[in-house]
């Protein structure tokens, strides 16, 4: 028995030493960071800035791969089959925590992802074309009440935060809207400028189109008005007790060695603090929302429960 225990102890020591050596050498090749939205939108542009900064810290390229669609959940799904070695990372949008309630999956968003770091969140709002007869939120709601189900709005995908928050707004106001999903902000912007939809719910990637006179902001979804759009009321000012920032961060496959997670966390934290990243966020009215690996894991647990309540409230939960 004594000999067996010594053998087991020696094996454990060798394994620990091997993991420690692996973590100290990490990374020795490029790291892939999969993001949930297409090239050219706010998420893509800000994540590329972050990846450039992290590459300098890690000494290896951090390569962005765009995987849009499925409500922003494809990157997290890819983690389920990726090696747990730190070389495949994914953006984790809020929609990931809704997935088990709306779709049959064989993995758990809380237990089957190693949460590395939370980065930021979005500033959202609803916009209409500048020449729209819906001049204000009052006009928007009035038209929707008079024309049930005819007011079309686009979002960055089914079950994304813009989609579900707009549906929650509609439910609170007793109006019916027609949702049109797109793969990301760039596609959505083309659709509303092209007159294919009457309104859009999105992050403030729409700002240049507002500033150029092509779109008008009807409301924003933060705690306070956005300095860029001081005339646009918040949902709270409009009598709706709704605030949505949709925090997101970076995850790794389940079982990624803690030392590798820490190395990644430290590198991306330093990358977040670089002025270039903060300035890129500011272009889209986004702010750093840092959470450590431990805090982000707790956020995942709490959000998983909150999103269940939201999905059920909207009647979007899958049949059991």
Legacy VTK file of the C-alpha trace (Angstrom):
# vtk DataFile Version 3.0
C-alpha trace
ASCII
DATASET POLYDATA
POINTS 320 float
0.000 0.000 0.000
2.814 2.343 0.965
4.602 1.674 -2.331
1.413 2.311 -4.326
0.895 5.611 -2.534
4.455 6.667 -3.325
3.974 5.773 -6.993
0.716 7.768 -7.122
2.363 10.720 -5.411
5.281 10.620 -7.825
2.914 10.474 -10.795
0.923 13.425 -9.477
4.120 15.393 -8.917
5.299 14.701 -12.469
1.885 15.709 -13.867
1.888 18.942 -11.846
5.423 19.742 -12.936
4.502 19.087 -16.570
1.478 21.376 -16.349
3.563 24.062 -14.660
6.223 23.842 -17.368
3.520 23.962 -20.065
1.982 27.067 -18.501
5.341 28.801 -18.160
6.128 28.179 -21.838
2.609 29.138 -22.994
2.026 30.328 -25.655
4.408 28.886 -28.223
2.124 29.376 -31.250
-0.708 31.706 -32.341
-3.934 31.834 -30.311
-7.329 31.820 -32.035
-10.012 34.113 -30.608
-13.454 33.394 -32.094
-15.955 36.247 -31.986
-19.689 36.046 -32.439
-20.335 38.804 -34.979
-19.202 39.679 -38.526
-16.241 41.773 -39.587
-16.757 45.515 -39.682
-19.098 45.896 -36.693
-18.367 47.321 -33.222
-17.574 43.934 -31.660
-15.157 42.981 -34.424
-13.349 46.332 -34.416
-12.968 46.536 -30.633
-11.904 42.887 -30.306
-9.256 43.315 -32.984
-7.813 46.237 -31.042
-7.756 44.097 -27.903
-6.192 41.151 -29.770
-3.403 43.368 -31.126
-2.570 44.539 -27.614
-2.708 41.011 -26.172
-0.419 39.719 -28.943
2.302 42.091 -27.772
1.965 40.902 -24.179
1.870 37.186 -25.039
4.578 37.255 -27.673
2.366 35.335 -30.127
-0.360 36.516 -32.537
-3.956 36.490 -31.281
-5.895 35.822 -34.466
-9.549 36.847 -34.756
-11.973 34.422 -36.394
-15.529 35.634 -37.083
-18.346 33.117 -36.501
-21.632 35.045 -36.748
-25.101 33.560 -36.499
-27.134 31.476 -34.033
-27.707 34.465 -31.770
-23.999 34.880 -31.060
-23.544 31.398 -29.589
-21.347 29.684 -32.213
-17.969 30.591 -30.610
-19.010 29.109 -27.259
-20.234 25.966 -29.002
-16.845 25.594 -30.703
-15.153 25.555 -27.305
-16.923 22.271 -26.592
-14.779 20.390 -29.113
-11.560 22.415 -28.874
-8.492 21.150 -26.959
-8.245 22.571 -23.439
-4.819 24.049 -24.049
-5.506 27.792 -24.190
-5.008 28.120 -27.938
-8.727 28.403 -28.747
-10.686 31.182 -27.040
-14.174 32.551 -27.615
-16.203 35.663 -27.017
-19.106 34.850 -24.670
-22.105 37.096 -25.425
-25.077 37.122 -23.065
-27.047 34.943 -25.488
-24.911 31.941 -24.487
-26.647 31.852 -21.094
-30.083 31.656 -22.764
-29.211 28.802 -25.077
-30.250 25.811 -22.915
-33.674 27.366 -22.358
-34.423 27.807 -26.050
-32.487 25.011 -27.773
-31.629 21.423 -26.946
-27.873 21.238 -26.282
-25.648 18.661 -24.594
-23.396 21.077 -22.708
-23.757 23.527 -19.827
-22.766 27.202 -20.341
-21.753 27.549 -16.693
-19.892 24.266 -16.125
-18.426 23.616 -19.580
-16.551 26.887 -20.163
-13.468 28.181 -18.357
-14.210 31.866 -17.800
-11.078 33.942 -18.376
-12.040 37.622 -18.144
-14.982 39.951 -18.741
-14.142 42.851 -21.009
-16.935 45.315 -21.679
-20.577 45.674 -22.650
-22.634 47.567 -25.173
-24.517 50.844 -25.312
-27.815 50.047 -27.042
-30.699 51.979 -28.507
-33.488 51.982 -31.076
-33.086 53.976 -34.283
-35.279 54.785 -37.275
-34.462 56.349 -40.661
-34.130 60.132 -40.493
-37.069 60.553 -42.895
-39.307 58.165 -40.919
-42.718 59.512 -39.844
-41.904 58.020 -36.420
-40.325 61.211 -35.109
-40.208 60.189 -31.445
-40.721 57.209 -29.151
-44.283 58.382 -28.576
-44.922 58.190 -32.341
-43.281 54.739 -32.477
-45.484 53.322 -29.710
-48.616 54.992 -31.061
-48.080 53.618 -34.588
-47.361 50.131 -33.220
-50.580 50.170 -31.167
-52.597 51.295 -34.186
-50.955 48.698 -36.461
-50.388 45.480 -34.440
-47.573 43.330 -35.835
-46.828 45.641 -38.771
-43.963 47.689 -37.337
-40.777 45.883 -38.445
-37.546 46.136 -36.522
-34.186 44.457 -37.042
-31.661 43.164 -34.532
-28.287 41.442 -34.604
-29.941 38.029 -34.350
-32.668 35.940 -32.748
-32.291 35.677 -28.961
-29.566 38.332 -28.816
-29.882 41.074 -26.212
-31.245 43.635 -28.730
-33.936 41.148 -29.778
-35.020 40.029 -26.311
-34.851 43.502 -24.800
-37.013 44.933 -27.577
-39.513 42.115 -27.073
-39.520 42.850 -23.340
-40.169 46.535 -24.112
-43.029 45.548 -26.417
-44.516 43.255 -23.793
-44.348 45.955 -21.137
-46.103 48.430 -23.480
-48.666 45.981 -24.819
-47.567 46.324 -28.458
-46.719 43.735 -31.118
-43.675 44.173 -33.341
-42.330 42.120 -36.257
-38.736 41.013 -35.672
-36.260 40.627 -38.550
-32.910 39.054 -37.516
-29.547 39.879 -39.119
-26.080 38.414 -38.572
-24.531 41.582 -37.178
-24.450 45.357 -37.013
-23.043 45.847 -40.503
-25.860 43.868 -42.159
-28.446 45.529 -39.940
-27.198 49.015 -40.839
-27.488 48.259 -44.549
-31.028 47.003 -44.052
-32.332 50.055 -42.234
-30.574 52.582 -44.457
-31.909 50.656 -47.455
-35.470 50.926 -46.161
-35.992 47.182 -45.664
-37.095 47.618 -42.036
-38.729 50.461 -40.104
-36.461 50.442 -37.042
-33.337 48.804 -35.640
-32.324 47.757 -32.133
-28.554 47.662 -31.863
-25.431 48.881 -30.138
-24.260 52.370 -31.036
-22.312 51.180 -34.044
-25.126 53.116 -35.723
-23.597 56.413 -34.462
-21.909 57.430 -37.745
-25.222 57.020 -39.574
-26.946 59.185 -36.980
-24.245 61.822 -37.172
-24.405 61.865 -40.980
-28.145 62.499 -40.835
-29.329 59.090 -42.086
-30.793 57.734 -38.823
-32.519 59.128 -35.734
-32.157 57.754 -32.175
-35.455 57.236 -30.345
-34.061 55.901 -27.055
-31.020 54.380 -25.359
-30.845 51.578 -22.796
-28.285 52.610 -20.204
-28.660 53.984 -16.687
-27.999 57.493 -18.007
-28.285 59.329 -21.326
-25.326 58.913 -23.643
-23.188 62.038 -24.027
-23.118 61.413 -27.778
-26.938 61.500 -27.975
-27.997 63.869 -25.203
-31.500 64.324 -26.664
-32.302 60.592 -26.679
-34.128 59.500 -23.489
-33.305 56.320 -21.616
-35.895 53.588 -21.251
-36.131 54.458 -17.557
-36.997 58.035 -18.448
-39.726 56.673 -20.700
-41.280 54.806 -17.803
-39.739 51.386 -18.436
-37.653 49.878 -15.640
-35.208 48.298 -18.106
-31.423 48.722 -18.346
-29.382 46.566 -20.738
-25.599 46.616 -21.228
-25.088 42.940 -22.182
-21.607 42.371 -20.692
-19.295 40.000 -22.566
-15.862 38.525 -22.140
-13.572 35.672 -23.108
-13.892 31.969 -22.347
-11.681 28.922 -22.890
-12.548 25.211 -23.084
-13.470 23.412 -19.882
-10.413 21.898 -18.239
-7.933 24.520 -19.433
-5.100 24.461 -16.847
-5.580 27.196 -14.200
-2.064 28.487 -14.816
-2.874 28.954 -18.511
-6.157 30.693 -17.643
-4.201 33.023 -15.351
-1.630 33.751 -18.058
-4.438 34.610 -20.481
-6.305 36.657 -17.891
-3.234 38.704 -17.029
-2.395 39.326 -20.688
-5.911 40.409 -21.649
-6.244 42.574 -18.528
-3.109 44.418 -19.536
-4.418 44.650 -23.116
-7.691 46.156 -21.780
-5.785 48.900 -19.994
-3.978 50.127 -23.109
-5.220 53.561 -24.288
-5.703 52.252 -27.828
-8.344 49.760 -26.641
-10.119 52.233 -24.369
-10.245 54.745 -27.226
-11.616 52.134 -29.642
-14.346 51.255 -27.144
-15.220 54.930 -26.798
-15.946 55.129 -30.537
-18.977 52.924 -29.814
-19.879 54.405 -26.401
-18.533 51.261 -24.712
-16.663 51.222 -21.407
-14.276 48.667 -19.866
-16.185 46.281 -17.538
-13.404 44.234 -15.998
-14.188 41.036 -14.095
-11.512 38.608 -12.899
-11.772 34.915 -13.770
-13.429 34.215 -10.410
-15.845 37.141 -10.646
-16.693 36.307 -14.260
-17.458 32.686 -13.322
-19.829 33.944 -10.596
-21.415 36.348 -13.099
-22.013 33.383 -15.432
-23.828 31.465 -12.683
-26.013 34.425 -11.730
-26.781 35.425 -15.322
-27.752 31.865 -16.239
-30.595 32.064 -13.701
-31.669 35.601 -14.678
-31.858 34.732 -18.358
-34.066 31.742 -17.576
-36.580 34.100 -15.985
-36.449 36.466 -18.991
-36.924 33.717 -21.580
-39.856 32.301 -19.645
-41.418 35.758 -19.204
-41.332 36.283 -22.980
-42.759 32.824 -23.657
-39.702 31.766 -25.684
-38.628 28.735 -23.639
-38.393 25.479 -25.583
-41.026 22.798 -25.013
-39.931 20.254 -22.416
LINES 1 321
320 0 1 2 3 4 5 6 7 8 9 10 11 12 13 14 15 16 17 18 19 20 21 22 23 24 25 26 27 28 29 30 31 32 33 34 35 36 37 38 39 40 41 42 43 44 45 46 47 48 49 50 51 52 53 54 55 56 57 58 59 60 61 62 63 64 65 66 67 68 69 70 71 72 73 74 75 76 77 78 79 80 81 82 83 84 85 86 87 88 89 90 91 92 93 94 95 96 97 98 99 100 101 102 103 104 105 106 107 108 109 110 111 112 113 114 115 116 117 118 119 120 121 122 123 124 125 126 127 128 129 130 131 132 133 134 135 136 137 138 139 140 141 142 143 144 145 146 147 148 149 150 151 152 153 154 155 156 157 158 159 160 161 162 163 164 165 166 167 168 169 170 171 172 173 174 175 176 177 178 179 180 181 182 183 184 185 186 187 188 189 190 191 192 193 194 195 196 197 198 199 200 201 202 203 204 205 206 207 208 209 210 211 212 213 214 215 216 217 218 219 220 221 222 223 224 225 226 227 228 229 230 231 232 233 234 235 236 237 238 239 240 241 242 243 244 245 246 247 248 249 250 251 252 253 254 255 256 257 258 259 260 261 262 263 264 265 266 267 268 269 270 271 272 273 274 275 276 277 278 279 280 281 282 283 284 285 286 287 288 289 290 291 292 293 294 295 296 297 298 299 300 301 302 303 304 305 306 307 308 309 310 311 312 313 314 315 316 317 318 319
